[in-house]
Amino acid sequence: MNGDAPLDSTRRPGMRQVAKEAGVSPTTVSNVLNSPELVAEETRRRVHAAMERIGYLPDNAARRLRGLPSPLVGAVTLDIAGPFFTEVCRGVEDRLLQDGCMLMTCSTDLQPGRERHYLQELEKQRVRGVLITPVEDDLGPLVALAGRGVPVVLLDHRSDGRLCSVSIDNRWGGEQVAAHLIALGHRRIALLGAAIEVQQTAERHAGVRRAFVKAGLDPDQGVLEVRVPSPDITVTAAAALEDVLGAADPPTAIVCLNDTAALGVIGGLRERGIAVPGEMSVVGYDDVAFAAQLAPPLTTVWQPKRELGRVAAELLLDESRPGHRHQKLVYRPRLVVRDSTAPPRR
């Protein structure tokens, strides 16, 4: 047979073809796939470009048989449809891509059963690791998962030291919101929280109450807590206004669990002819892209969303490196004052 005959187009190209296309050795291609930290960034880009041109796809089953790590990373979040987690996961993707990894996202909707199901399925897939915002505070099952060889990093949730974590100082965030409203003259505020309270919202509420105490006010008298069901938070937050406005001592400000809820609240107040902030101040949380575009622009709490995801991914990738030590990183949020808050009319 002619030695110059074309390759069989039905065969998948291998690492030798990638090496030839990229002008590197097969060993370099292998390092790009399995130990990218050993290869210069420009060389990694050239190899990945060659893979794309010739249609090379690593065989994940073969990688597992050789004891090599999977390129798949699972992210188990409370709700991937929410703008906060969308931005966080973009940060995760940006970092994973540098090491040739891919993100698989799952939403628990605050349901522990869904969380357990996704963790079991991700473990079956032998993923490189799992980033998770847990529904419950008991970290035992996640520690056990890590003990079975699936690295786990807590995302937007504090660790007790047994796992790596990247989180936000939510007590500080809640305290800053309440201190701002108290300084404006508000003495009665509503706190909208999820039906199932997770660590983040519980800490924000604790921060709000701490601000009242520091101001010499009774939080039991000044804070009205209202639960909001998770599905379609924009609609359910608007519906929660019935409990807020129907209270015996109605508040003059509403603090929402996130900016999406604030969007629903502002819309619901407008439908009732209640002016924001003239008759009711509204505060969001997260400072997502649309917060500054609302009418009025939303006072909210900025969180480093993409950075949170990027650093969580970095910690996960570092789990397999020699000398890794668990880290507990905490970021401080920042109050962003816009036009949705003002002194109370009464």
Phi, psi and omega per residue, in radians:
M1 nan 2.489 -3.132
N2 -1.074 2.177 -3.100
G3 -1.173 -0.279 3.131
D4 -1.657 0.162 -3.124
A5 -1.103 2.520 -3.115
P6 -1.123 2.695 3.090
L7 -1.133 2.655 3.067
D8 -1.138 2.068 -3.051
S9 -1.179 -0.228 -3.140
T10 -1.486 -0.206 -3.131
R11 -1.521 2.443 3.086
R12 -1.271 2.361 3.099
P13 -1.132 2.583 -3.113
G14 -1.920 -3.025 -3.069
M15 -1.157 -0.523 3.120
R16 -1.139 -0.683 3.096
Q17 -1.153 -0.668 3.093
V18 -1.103 -0.791 -3.127
A19 -1.043 -0.755 3.139
K20 -1.124 -0.757 -3.120
E21 -1.123 -0.655 -3.085
A22 -1.548 -0.212 -3.116
G23 1.268 0.614 3.104
V24 -2.280 3.112 3.115
S25 -1.478 2.725 3.051
P26 -1.005 -0.548 3.102
T27 -1.098 -0.689 3.115
T28 -1.124 -0.722 3.099
V29 -1.058 -0.766 3.124
S30 -1.058 -0.709 3.127
N31 -1.156 -0.662 3.106
V32 -1.042 -0.683 -3.113
L33 -1.344 -0.650 -2.946
N34 -1.953 -0.501 3.140
S35 -2.455 1.117 -3.015
P36 -1.051 -0.401 3.141
E37 -1.151 -0.272 3.127
L38 -1.474 -0.139 -3.011
V39 -2.024 2.409 3.124
A40 -1.053 2.574 -3.067
E41 -1.011 -0.746 -3.120
E42 -1.101 -0.671 3.111
T43 -1.174 -0.710 3.099
R44 -1.026 -0.757 3.140
R45 -1.103 -0.710 -3.123
R46 -1.140 -0.693 -3.140
V47 -1.195 -0.776 3.123
H48 -1.102 -0.638 3.096
A49 -1.132 -0.688 3.105
A50 -1.133 -0.728 3.092
M51 -1.008 -0.755 -3.119
E52 -1.167 -0.706 -3.102
R53 -1.109 -0.715 -3.058
I54 -1.707 -0.027 3.090
G55 1.344 0.579 3.126
Y56 -1.327 2.329 3.073
L57 -2.228 2.117 3.085
P58 -1.075 2.499 3.106
D59 -1.546 1.806 -3.071
N60 -1.152 -0.588 3.102
A61 -1.111 -0.758 3.128
A62 -1.150 -0.648 3.104
R63 -1.046 -0.755 -3.122
R64 -1.159 -0.666 3.121
L65 -1.105 -0.538 3.130
R66 -1.539 0.064 3.122
G67 1.355 0.343 -3.121
L68 -1.590 2.628 -3.089
P69 -1.230 2.583 3.085
S70 -1.254 2.613 3.060
P71 -1.443 -0.091 -3.079
L72 -1.543 2.342 3.049
V73 -2.171 2.331 3.127
G74 -1.684 2.440 3.020
A75 -2.112 2.032 -3.135
V76 -1.882 1.817 -3.049
T77 -1.978 2.987 3.123
L78 -1.233 -0.672 3.136
D79 -2.885 1.780 -3.095
I80 -1.154 -0.342 3.134
A81 -1.288 -0.339 -3.137
G82 -1.252 2.483 -3.106
P83 -1.004 -0.592 -3.135
F84 -1.078 -0.935 -3.089
F85 -1.246 -0.461 3.045
T86 -1.063 -0.803 3.136
E87 -1.179 -0.714 3.118
V88 -1.046 -0.793 -3.107
C89 -1.187 -0.500 3.032
R90 -1.118 -0.676 3.065
G91 -1.116 -0.692 3.083
V92 -1.075 -0.851 -3.118
E93 -1.032 -0.772 -3.112
D94 -1.001 -0.718 -3.129
R95 -1.321 -0.727 -3.117
L96 -1.104 -0.626 -3.112
L97 -1.043 -0.579 3.138
Q98 -1.083 -0.460 3.117
D99 -1.851 0.291 3.089
G100 1.241 0.401 -3.128
C101 -1.770 2.896 -3.105
M102 -2.317 2.539 -3.075
L103 -1.734 2.382 3.026
M104 -2.051 2.066 -3.031
T105 -1.818 2.555 3.119
C106 -2.423 2.544 3.097
S107 -2.002 2.262 -3.134
T108 -1.588 -0.341 -3.058
D109 0.927 0.599 3.113
L110 1.117 0.414 -3.137
Q111 -1.857 1.961 -3.124
P112 -0.982 -0.611 3.136
G113 -1.106 -0.732 3.093
R114 -1.128 -0.700 3.121
E115 -1.041 -0.822 3.137
R116 -1.079 -0.717 3.131
H117 -1.046 -0.836 -3.103
Y118 -1.127 -0.704 3.132
L119 -1.107 -0.714 3.104
Q120 -1.099 -0.760 -3.124
E121 -1.187 -0.677 3.124
L122 -1.164 -0.650 3.095
E123 -1.145 -0.684 3.083
K124 -1.055 -0.606 3.140
Q125 -1.353 -0.091 -3.140
R126 0.939 0.878 -3.111
V127 -1.152 2.830 -3.142
R128 -1.096 -0.540 3.138
G129 3.029 3.094 -3.090
V130 -2.300 2.271 2.942
L131 -1.771 2.274 -3.027
I132 -2.514 2.411 2.912
T133 -1.795 1.668 -3.005
P134 -1.214 2.607 3.099
V135 -1.292 -0.703 -3.060
E136 -1.943 2.813 -3.085
D137 -1.427 -0.274 -3.137
D138 -1.246 1.920 -3.098
L139 -1.588 0.005 -3.085
G140 -0.918 -0.888 3.141
P141 -1.067 -0.585 3.137
L142 -1.288 -0.650 3.060
V143 -1.109 -0.700 3.110
A144 -1.120 -0.692 3.109
L145 -1.082 -0.767 3.093
A146 -1.089 -0.636 3.117
G147 -1.157 -0.378 3.097
R148 -1.571 0.158 3.033
G149 1.738 0.155 3.083
V150 -1.906 1.775 -3.130
P151 -0.984 2.469 -3.108
V152 -2.267 2.314 3.022
V153 -2.195 2.278 3.116
L154 -1.381 2.307 -3.068
L155 -2.000 2.095 -3.095
D156 1.030 0.704 -3.127
H157 -2.775 2.282 -3.118
R158 -1.276 2.517 3.092
S159 -1.700 2.823 3.027
D160 -1.693 0.209 3.102
G161 1.827 -0.245 -3.116
R162 -1.487 -0.231 3.129
L163 -2.423 2.753 2.995
C164 -1.226 2.617 3.090
S165 -2.627 2.637 3.009
V166 -2.262 2.126 -3.044
S167 -2.528 3.097 3.135
I168 -1.985 2.552 3.062
D169 -1.349 1.463 -3.048
N170 -1.258 -0.489 3.064
R171 -1.085 -0.753 3.105
W172 -1.066 -0.773 -3.140
G173 -1.057 -0.831 3.122
G174 -1.088 -0.689 -3.136
E175 -1.140 -0.700 -3.140
Q176 -1.135 -0.699 3.110
V177 -1.061 -0.897 -3.088
A178 -1.144 -0.690 3.125
A179 -1.083 -0.666 3.100
H180 -1.093 -0.819 -3.117
L181 -1.183 -0.703 3.117
I182 -1.099 -0.710 3.129
A183 -1.108 -0.523 3.094
L184 -1.328 -0.259 3.125
G185 1.968 0.040 3.136
H186 -1.310 2.358 3.117
R187 -2.154 -0.067 3.127
R188 -2.461 1.975 -3.111
I189 -2.216 2.674 3.054
A190 -1.791 2.407 3.069
L191 -1.934 2.018 3.062
L192 -1.577 2.150 -3.134
G193 -2.242 2.904 3.139
A194 -1.234 2.709 3.127
A195 -1.052 -0.693 3.022
I196 -1.854 2.004 -3.035
E197 -1.394 2.084 3.087
V198 -1.665 2.997 -3.039
Q199 -0.959 -0.743 -3.047
Q200 -1.050 -0.897 -3.091
T201 -1.236 -0.592 3.097
A202 -1.068 -0.713 -3.137
E203 -1.229 -0.650 3.084
R204 -1.084 -0.764 3.136
H205 -1.107 -0.654 3.092
A206 -1.118 -0.649 3.102
G207 -1.152 -0.688 3.093
V208 -1.056 -0.837 -3.129
R209 -1.111 -0.647 3.125
R210 -1.103 -0.671 3.117
A211 -1.103 -0.678 3.099
F212 -1.106 -0.766 3.140
V213 -1.088 -0.766 -3.135
K214 -1.090 -0.535 -3.139
A215 -1.492 0.062 3.140
G216 1.339 0.408 -3.121
L217 -1.942 2.709 -3.134
D218 -1.542 1.954 -3.135
P219 -1.108 -0.480 3.121
D220 -1.158 -0.508 3.106
Q221 -1.564 -0.517 -2.996
G222 -1.671 -0.229 -3.037
V223 -2.095 2.129 3.059
L224 -1.853 2.025 -3.122
E225 -1.688 2.260 -3.119
V226 -2.227 2.255 -3.140
R227 -1.547 2.461 -3.132
V228 -2.169 2.165 3.071
P229 -1.027 2.568 -3.033
S230 -1.242 -0.789 -3.064
P231 -1.028 2.378 3.110
D232 0.857 1.143 -2.977
I233 -1.083 -0.498 3.128
T234 -1.095 -0.772 -3.122
V235 -1.269 -0.787 -3.081
T236 -1.200 -0.568 3.090
A237 -1.167 -0.687 3.088
A238 -1.104 -0.697 3.132
A239 -1.158 -0.516 -3.131
A240 -1.164 -0.232 3.119
L241 -1.057 -0.452 3.116
E242 -1.052 -0.717 3.119
D243 -1.242 -0.606 -3.117
V244 -1.237 -0.912 -3.064
L245 -1.303 -0.399 -3.139
G246 -1.548 0.061 -3.140
A247 -1.155 2.654 3.140
A248 -1.032 -0.660 3.083
D249 -2.133 1.481 -3.029
P250 -1.060 2.466 3.117
P251 -1.303 2.885 3.077
T252 -1.881 -0.008 3.114
A253 -2.607 2.605 3.131
I254 -2.191 2.195 3.070
V255 -1.831 2.093 -3.035
C256 -1.693 2.703 -3.113
L257 -1.247 -0.361 3.019
N258 -2.821 3.068 -3.090
D259 -1.203 -0.516 3.115
T260 -1.140 -0.717 3.065
A261 -1.121 -0.680 3.126
A262 -1.094 -0.637 3.084
L263 -1.020 -0.795 3.115
G264 -1.143 -0.692 -3.127
V265 -1.140 -0.788 -3.140
I266 -1.099 -0.712 3.095
G267 -1.113 -0.727 3.134
G268 -1.156 -0.668 3.101
L269 -1.162 -0.697 3.137
R270 -1.095 -0.718 3.125
E271 -1.082 -0.513 -3.139
R272 -1.574 0.060 3.131
G273 1.294 0.407 -3.139
I274 -1.749 2.091 -3.050
A275 -1.351 2.428 3.048
V276 -2.027 2.114 0.133
P277 -1.738 0.134 -3.040
G278 -0.946 -0.779 -3.119
E279 -1.910 -0.323 3.126
M280 -2.673 2.159 3.035
S281 -1.473 2.562 -3.124
V282 -2.329 2.347 3.101
V283 -2.177 2.389 3.063
G284 -1.776 -2.843 3.095
Y285 -2.745 2.305 3.066
D286 2.060 -0.573 -3.050
D287 0.962 1.043 3.078
V288 -1.344 3.052 -2.958
A289 -0.998 -0.647 -3.039
F290 -1.461 -0.131 -3.012
A291 -1.028 -0.708 -3.118
A292 -1.345 -0.232 -3.085
Q293 -1.666 -0.126 3.136
L294 -1.178 2.858 3.074
A295 -2.074 1.827 0.027
P296 -1.399 2.818 3.046
P297 -0.943 2.421 -2.910
L298 -1.535 2.228 2.898
T299 -1.241 2.279 -3.019
T300 -2.726 -3.073 3.131
V301 -2.060 2.059 3.139
W302 -1.318 2.393 3.028
Q303 -2.233 2.514 -3.112
P304 -1.366 1.355 -2.926
K305 -1.132 -0.960 -3.122
R306 -1.136 -0.661 3.113
E307 -1.112 -0.685 3.098
L308 -0.993 -0.824 3.139
G309 -1.178 -0.742 -3.111
R310 -1.078 -0.800 -3.107
V311 -1.192 -0.658 3.100
A312 -1.070 -0.742 3.109
A313 -1.124 -0.688 3.115
E314 -1.081 -0.762 3.118
L315 -1.107 -0.681 -3.135
L316 -1.137 -0.788 3.126
L317 -1.117 -0.553 -3.118
D318 -1.294 -0.287 -3.108
E319 -0.990 -0.587 -3.065
S320 -1.547 -0.001 -3.091
R321 -1.607 2.546 -3.127
P322 -1.029 2.475 3.090
G323 1.414 0.154 -3.136
H324 -1.110 2.369 3.060
R325 -2.220 2.422 -3.117
H326 -1.070 2.417 3.120
Q327 -2.148 2.572 3.080
K328 -2.144 1.697 -3.058
L329 -1.723 2.309 -3.111
V330 -2.215 2.197 3.104
Y331 -1.771 2.590 3.103
R332 -1.732 2.217 3.120
P333 -1.340 3.117 -3.102
R334 -2.459 2.252 3.096
L335 -1.232 2.288 3.088
V336 -2.034 1.892 -3.083
V337 -1.557 2.144 3.071
R338 -2.192 -2.572 -2.940
D339 -1.674 0.062 -3.082
S340 -1.543 0.037 3.091
T341 -2.211 2.479 -3.128
A342 -2.777 2.940 3.087
P343 -1.050 2.565 -3.136
P344 -1.179 2.612 3.131
R345 -1.280 -0.517 -3.110
R346 -2.057 nan nan
